[in-house]
Amino acid sequence: AGALVVAVAPTAVERTRPAVDSVWRALSSRFGAGAAVVGQALIVIQYADQPEGEIPLEQSPTPPLYIPNRTAANEIVDLVMGWVSPTVFRSVDARLQEWVPHPYAFTSRGAASTLLRANRASLYAELATAPWHSARTCFRGAIRDCRAALGISGTDPVLDWLDAADRRHYVDSYLKYLPVPRTRYDRCASGDDDECIALTRLAPNQRPSPPLSVTARLLLLALALDAGGPDAFPRLLEHPDRSMDARLEAAAGLPIDSLVAGWRHDVLATHPKTVAADARAAWGAVVWSVLLAIAALRSTRWR
């Protein structure tokens, strides 16, 4: 189907073909011309209810994808999509892989809603309680700082993503393994920001990790690809030398601040719902409190 090549036993062709066609349509819808990259790998499907060895290949280049018994067609689609996702991930540039280091970062349409459902509690809690300055001000509504917290803006991550307090925290929490004299850590901890900056630059790739998690970044990526349609993925890859916010803006076809504001709105919308009491219930609670207090005062203990 398209560039997608799947090998199955002859007896399984009819039940497999509709799922493979659906996978190719989903890949084409999501990745546009970039979907052709899946043609680099042959997918061998082995159903659990078939004897092994029915596939006429002396030696498969990849281990087979095993499909359990009684698997519905839509579940086969999900399994095959998961199987090809790492292939798509390996096709993107190193900077994008570094920003979202997750082999299943590029998934089917609707990934944003799936991520929100699966991470309702953690996404809001992270933004509301993160120790980083940019995350705290993003929570309060500073979209520019949201971009810094997500690691998509700025020319110098050490200075643009973190403030002085953040750098002390980053060194203390994540860089204690560096082979440097203990006195350097002590100077950073005592407030020497120049020392903190120098130590932070010793992090992998000479930069800190973005303040917000990979899950938060995956949601922003999913929103950009959902908004941009079938051509979003090729646009995302078109200029790997540009900043990540410029690339996401091109992919989504939206101003980057609008995309990030939408991301923040979706994260805040996962706030756990609270139950508000109406006026009658509130006055009822007051009355019962008074009655219980009177009863307590009339008890023998207080006489």
Buried (B, 14 or more C-beta within 10 A) or exposed (E): BBBBBBBBBEEBEEBBEEBBBBBBBBBBEBBBEBBBBBEEBEBBBBBEEBEEEEBEEEEEEEEBBEBEEEBEEEEBBBBBBBBBBBBBBEBBBEBBBBBBEBBBBBBBBEBBBBBBEEBBEEBBBBBEEBEBBBBBBBBEEBBBBBBBBBBBBBEEBBEBBBBBBBBBBBBBEBBEEEEBEEEBBEBBEEEBBEBBBBBBEEBEEEBBBBBBBBBBBBBBBBBBBBBBBBBBBBBBBEEEEEBBBBBBBBBBBBEBBEBBBBBBEBBBEBBEEEEEEEEEEEEEEEEEEEEEEEEEEEEEEEE
